[in-house]
Amino acid sequence: MYFIGNWKMFGSVKSINYINSVIKLAKLSKFKKAKIVYCPPYTILSEFVKKTKNTKIKVGAQNCHHEKNFGPYTGFINAKMIKLIGAKYIIIGHSENRRAGDTDKLINLKVKSSLSENLQVIFCFGETLKERKKNKTFQVIKKQIYMGLKNLKNLKNIIFAYEPVWSIGSGKVLNNNDLESQIIIIKNYLKKKFKIKNPKIVYGGSVNPNNIKSLVEIRTLKGFLIGGASQKSKKFIDIIKKSIN
Ligand code: 13P
């Protein structure tokens, strides 16, 4: 089961020691099924890689530039650089990046360049509240997935992260029945349209120690993409402990 911590624009070199307790937990055989991935900001990626060396914890980036080769793109970092630093994962298509200008076309190129670097892509998609209210949820999700994966091979290195935009940071989460049926629809779409045998789908949006016990009951989920609660190791550990018995 995946526990992917997205630190977003938080954290400094000092915060790296916060993860000591998570490193300890990851060593316990009881938690060997927990696939823990930290996605800190670029500025501390390399420190995270060093810190988690010889542990089961993996490190990922939160985005990248779409250009696969090095080039004159001031202020950007591409998938190749992320790979070279020792990260194994990358988040692409997060709604916060979509909102900041990442189009489906750019996302498609980013996924492509990340896969060509053998990074595991955490591909995010999800509807806004307005879209949900208009009953457009599946239509929106389908388009994001279709455009994002268009003409790509090697889809087995993708983890699909369903993150309803309205659920991120709001404390609001779909009830289990609705979430589960949503996940099943997504899974079937991925199987049918992209011939992915067993798509790995994780959920993100206000996952916290209080709602995790109920969320893990959704057996079709392979884990969680966690924002706020992943920055505090106590909460993150609580989530992991409550998910794995
Ligand atoms: P929160 O867990 O803070 O709602 O954030 C979810 C998220 O955006 C993870 O990528």
Boltz pocket constraint, residues with backbone or C-beta under 6 A from the ligand:
constraints:
  - pocket:
      binder: B
      contacts: [[A, 6], [A, 94], [A, 163], [A, 167], [A, 168], [A, 169], [A, 170], [A, 204], [A, 205], [A, 206], [A, 207], [A, 225], [A, 226], [A, 227], [A, 228], [A, 229]]
      max_distance: 6.0
